[in-house]
Amino acid sequence: MGMTAQVLALLAALGAALVVSSNAGCAGHVTPAADDAAVNRAEALRLMGEAQRAQSAGRFAEAQDLYVAALKLEPSAGAGWNNLGLVFMKQGKAMEAAEAFKQAADRLPVDPRPYENLGLLYGERSHAEDSLKYYMMSLERDPNWLASLRGMSLQTRKLGRADHTILEALDRAVMLENDAAWKPVIERERMRVRAMVEAREKAEK
């Protein structure tokens, strides 16, 4: 089965899991389905632990198989989807990585990392518009998420974008950034954006 087919299979598993969970929740007592769900969660956690160890060791194909197996058992595990996306990225599987990060974003509604990872994924493939879109979506979840502020600054530079929202984000980035390599990059981009915003406002008066 190809990687895209595997992702689709996981989505199908998610739908089935939601039906089971919904039906189990209607009862007022513990059901066999609830027992099965608890066993599945425990096994999914074990598999994800193994997957993380394989991922840390650079065994990405093994980690991928383990995450896929875990998510078939526990498809609501947003962290597992996010890690699966990272593993796909390491193997150059961009389409599968994008789908996994989107699944993670749906399951982790306040976590900025899945959208940050989408921003990075699209940025590495020179899709600046999509990259900037996802970095901005990440910053909607956490305006001070430094990795996304950095990524945003690179893409606004490439696209020549400048507006008050970007300027405010860059103002925050300058305050947060302590890395000696990144700080001048952020400061230069803030100067460029500020000059464009001020020139535009002056022209409109």
The 8 nearest C-alpha neighbors of each residue, nearest first, counted from 0:
[[1, 4, 5, 2, 3, 8, 6, 7],
 [2, 0, 4, 3, 5, 6, 95, 7],
 [1, 3, 5, 4, 6, 95, 0, 92],
 [4, 2, 6, 5, 1, 95, 7, 94],
 [5, 3, 7, 1, 2, 6, 8, 0],
 [4, 6, 2, 8, 3, 7, 1, 9],
 [5, 7, 9, 3, 8, 4, 2, 10],
 [8, 6, 10, 4, 9, 5, 11, 3],
 [7, 9, 5, 11, 6, 10, 4, 12],
 [10, 8, 12, 6, 7, 11, 71, 13],
 [11, 9, 13, 7, 12, 8, 6, 14],
 [10, 12, 8, 14, 13, 9, 7, 15],
 [11, 13, 9, 15, 10, 14, 71, 16],
 [14, 12, 10, 16, 74, 11, 15, 9],
 [15, 13, 17, 11, 16, 12, 18, 10],
 [14, 16, 12, 18, 13, 17, 19, 11],
 [17, 15, 13, 19, 14, 18, 12, 20],
 [16, 18, 20, 14, 19, 15, 21, 13],
 [19, 17, 21, 15, 16, 20, 22, 14],
 [18, 20, 16, 22, 17, 21, 23, 15],
 [21, 19, 17, 23, 18, 22, 24, 16],
 [22, 20, 18, 24, 19, 23, 17, 25],
 [23, 21, 19, 24, 25, 20, 18, 26],
 [22, 24, 20, 25, 21, 26, 19, 33],
 [23, 25, 21, 22, 26, 20, 27, 33],
 [26, 24, 23, 22, 27, 21, 20, 28],
 [27, 25, 24, 28, 23, 22, 29, 30],
 [26, 28, 25, 29, 24, 23, 30, 22],
 [29, 27, 26, 30, 24, 23, 25, 33],
 [28, 30, 33, 31, 27, 34, 26, 32],
 [29, 31, 33, 32, 28, 34, 23, 26],
 [30, 32, 34, 33, 35, 29, 36, 23],
 [31, 33, 35, 30, 34, 36, 23, 19],
 [34, 32, 36, 30, 35, 31, 29, 37],
 [35, 33, 31, 37, 32, 36, 38, 30],
 [34, 36, 32, 38, 33, 37, 39, 31],
 [35, 37, 33, 39, 34, 38, 40, 32],
 [38, 36, 40, 34, 39, 35, 41, 33],
 [39, 37, 35, 41, 36, 40, 42, 34],
 [38, 40, 36, 42, 37, 72, 41, 43],
 [41, 39, 43, 37, 38, 42, 73, 36],
 [40, 42, 38, 44, 43, 39, 37, 45],
 [41, 43, 45, 39, 44, 40, 46, 38],
 [44, 42, 69, 40, 46, 45, 41, 72],
 [45, 43, 47, 41, 42, 46, 40, 48],
 [44, 46, 42, 48, 43, 47, 41, 49],
 [47, 45, 43, 49, 48, 44, 69, 65],
 [48, 46, 50, 44, 49, 45, 66, 43],
 [47, 49, 45, 51, 46, 50, 44, 52],
 [50, 48, 46, 52, 47, 51, 53, 45],
 [49, 51, 62, 47, 53, 65, 48, 52],
 [52, 50, 54, 48, 53, 49, 47, 55],
 [51, 53, 55, 49, 54, 50, 56, 48],
 [52, 54, 58, 56, 50, 62, 51, 55],
 [55, 53, 51, 57, 56, 62, 52, 59],
 [56, 54, 52, 57, 53, 51, 58, 50],
 [55, 57, 53, 54, 58, 52, 59, 51],
 [56, 58, 54, 55, 59, 53, 62, 52],
 [59, 57, 53, 61, 54, 56, 60, 62],
 [58, 60, 62, 61, 57, 54, 86, 63],
 [61, 59, 63, 62, 58, 64, 86, 90],
 [60, 62, 64, 63, 59, 58, 65, 53],
 [63, 61, 50, 59, 65, 53, 54, 60],
 [62, 64, 60, 66, 61, 65, 59, 67],
 [65, 63, 67, 61, 62, 66, 68, 60],
 [64, 66, 62, 68, 50, 67, 63, 46],
 [67, 65, 69, 63, 68, 64, 47, 50],
 [68, 66, 64, 70, 65, 69, 63, 71],
 [67, 69, 65, 71, 66, 70, 64, 72],
 [70, 68, 43, 66, 72, 71, 67, 46],
 [71, 69, 74, 73, 72, 67, 68, 66],
 [70, 72, 68, 69, 74, 73, 9, 12],
 [71, 73, 70, 69, 39, 43, 74, 40],
 [74, 72, 70, 75, 71, 40, 76, 43],
 [75, 73, 70, 13, 76, 71, 72, 12],
 [74, 76, 73, 77, 106, 13, 70, 80],
 [77, 75, 79, 74, 78, 73, 80, 70],
 [76, 78, 103, 106, 80, 79, 107, 75],
 [79, 77, 81, 80, 76, 82, 103, 107],
 [78, 80, 82, 77, 76, 81, 83, 66],
 [81, 79, 83, 103, 77, 99, 78, 82],
 [80, 82, 78, 84, 103, 100, 83, 79],
 [83, 81, 85, 79, 84, 80, 78, 86],
 [82, 84, 80, 86, 85, 81, 79, 66],
 [83, 85, 96, 99, 87, 81, 82, 86],
 [86, 84, 88, 82, 83, 87, 89, 81],
 [87, 85, 83, 89, 88, 84, 59, 63],
 [86, 88, 96, 92, 84, 90, 85, 89],
 [89, 87, 85, 91, 90, 86, 92, 96],
 [88, 90, 86, 87, 91, 85, 59, 92],
 [89, 91, 87, 88, 92, 86, 59, 60],
 [90, 92, 88, 89, 93, 87, 96, 86],
 [93, 91, 87, 90, 88, 95, 94, 96],
 [92, 94, 96, 95, 91, 88, 97, 87],
 [95, 93, 97, 96, 92, 98, 3, 87],
 [94, 96, 98, 97, 93, 92, 3, 99],
 [97, 95, 84, 93, 87, 99, 94, 98],
 [98, 96, 100, 94, 95, 99, 93, 101],
 [97, 99, 101, 95, 96, 100, 102, 94],
 [98, 100, 84, 102, 96, 80, 101, 97],
 [101, 99, 103, 113, 97, 81, 102, 84],
 [102, 100, 104, 98, 103, 99, 97, 105],
 [101, 103, 99, 105, 100, 104, 98, 80],
 [104, 102, 77, 100, 80, 106, 81, 101],
 [105, 103, 101, 107, 113, 106, 102, 108],
 [106, 104, 102, 103, 107, 108, 101, 77],
 [105, 107, 77, 103, 104, 108, 75, 102],
 [108, 106, 104, 110, 77, 105, 109, 103],
 [107, 109, 105, 110, 106, 104, 140, 111],
 [110, 108, 140, 107, 111, 141, 104, 137],
 [109, 111, 107, 112, 108, 140, 113, 104],
 [112, 110, 137, 140, 114, 113, 141, 115],
 [111, 113, 115, 114, 110, 116, 137, 104],
 [114, 112, 116, 100, 104, 115, 111, 103],
 [115, 113, 117, 137, 133, 116, 112, 111],
 [116, 114, 112, 118, 113, 117, 134, 137],
 [115, 117, 119, 113, 114, 118, 112, 120],
 [118, 116, 114, 120, 119, 115, 133, 121],
 [119, 117, 130, 133, 115, 134, 116, 121],
 [118, 120, 122, 116, 117, 121, 123, 115],
 [121, 119, 117, 123, 122, 118, 116, 124],
 [122, 120, 130, 126, 124, 118, 123, 119],
 [121, 123, 119, 125, 130, 124, 120, 126],
 [124, 122, 120, 121, 125, 119, 126, 118],
 [123, 125, 121, 122, 126, 120, 127, 119],
 [126, 124, 122, 127, 123, 121, 130, 128],
 [127, 125, 121, 122, 124, 129, 128, 130],
 [126, 128, 130, 125, 129, 122, 154, 131],
 [129, 127, 131, 130, 126, 132, 158, 154],
 [130, 128, 132, 131, 127, 126, 121, 133],
 [129, 131, 118, 121, 127, 122, 133, 128],
 [132, 130, 134, 128, 129, 133, 151, 154],
 [133, 131, 129, 135, 130, 134, 128, 136],
 [132, 134, 136, 118, 114, 135, 130, 131],
 [133, 135, 137, 131, 118, 147, 136, 115],
 [134, 136, 138, 132, 133, 137, 131, 139],
 [137, 135, 133, 139, 138, 134, 132, 114],
 [136, 138, 111, 114, 134, 135, 140, 139],
 [139, 137, 142, 141, 135, 140, 136, 134],
 [140, 138, 136, 137, 141, 142, 135, 111],
 [139, 141, 138, 137, 111, 109, 142, 110],
 [140, 142, 138, 143, 144, 139, 111, 137],
 [143, 141, 138, 144, 139, 140, 168, 137],
 [142, 144, 141, 145, 171, 138, 172, 148],
 [145, 143, 141, 147, 142, 146, 148, 138],
 [144, 146, 148, 147, 143, 149, 172, 175],
 [147, 145, 149, 148, 144, 150, 115, 151],
 [146, 148, 150, 134, 149, 145, 115, 144],
 [149, 147, 145, 151, 146, 150, 172, 152],
 [150, 148, 146, 152, 147, 151, 145, 153],
 [149, 151, 147, 153, 152, 148, 146, 154],
 [150, 152, 148, 154, 149, 153, 131, 134],
 [153, 151, 149, 155, 150, 154, 156, 148],
 [154, 152, 156, 150, 151, 155, 157, 149],
 [153, 155, 157, 151, 156, 152, 127, 131],
 [156, 154, 160, 158, 152, 157, 159, 153],
 [155, 157, 159, 154, 153, 158, 152, 188],
 [156, 158, 154, 155, 159, 153, 127, 160],
 [157, 159, 155, 160, 156, 154, 127, 128],
 [160, 158, 156, 155, 157, 161, 154, 192],
 [161, 159, 155, 158, 156, 162, 192, 157],
 [160, 162, 192, 196, 165, 195, 159, 166],
 [163, 161, 165, 164, 196, 166, 160, 192],
 [162, 164, 166, 165, 167, 161, 196, 193],
 [165, 163, 167, 166, 162, 168, 161, 169],
 [164, 166, 168, 162, 163, 167, 169, 161],
 [167, 165, 163, 169, 168, 164, 170, 162],
 [168, 166, 170, 164, 169, 165, 163, 171],
 [167, 169, 165, 171, 166, 170, 172, 164],
 [168, 170, 172, 166, 171, 167, 189, 173],
 [171, 169, 167, 173, 168, 172, 166, 174],
 [172, 170, 168, 174, 169, 173, 175, 167],
 [173, 171, 169, 175, 174, 170, 176, 148],
 [174, 172, 170, 176, 171, 175, 169, 185],
 [173, 175, 171, 172, 176, 170, 177, 169],
 [176, 174, 172, 173, 171, 177, 145, 143],
 [175, 177, 173, 172, 182, 178, 174, 181],
 [178, 176, 179, 182, 175, 181, 174, 173],
 [177, 179, 181, 180, 176, 182, 183, 175],
 [180, 178, 182, 181, 177, 183, 176, 184],
 [179, 181, 178, 182, 183, 184, 177, 185],
 [180, 182, 184, 178, 179, 183, 185, 176],
 [181, 183, 185, 184, 179, 176, 178, 180],
 [184, 182, 186, 185, 181, 187, 180, 179],
 [185, 183, 181, 187, 182, 186, 188, 180],
 [186, 184, 188, 182, 183, 187, 189, 181],
 [185, 187, 183, 189, 188, 184, 182, 190],
 [188, 186, 190, 184, 189, 185, 183, 191],
 [187, 189, 191, 185, 190, 186, 192, 184],
 [188, 190, 186, 192, 187, 191, 169, 193],
 [191, 189, 187, 193, 188, 192, 194, 186],
 [192, 190, 188, 194, 189, 193, 187, 195],
 [191, 193, 161, 189, 195, 194, 190, 196],
 [192, 194, 196, 190, 195, 191, 189, 197],
 [193, 195, 197, 191, 192, 196, 198, 190],
 [196, 194, 198, 192, 193, 197, 199, 161],
 [195, 197, 193, 199, 198, 194, 162, 192],
 [196, 198, 200, 194, 199, 195, 193, 201],
 [199, 197, 201, 195, 200, 196, 194, 202],
 [200, 198, 202, 196, 197, 201, 195, 203],
 [201, 199, 197, 203, 202, 198, 196, 204],
 [200, 202, 198, 204, 199, 203, 197, 196],
 [201, 203, 199, 200, 204, 198, 197, 196],
 [202, 204, 200, 201, 199, 198, 197, 196],
 [203, 201, 202, 200, 199, 198, 197, 196]]
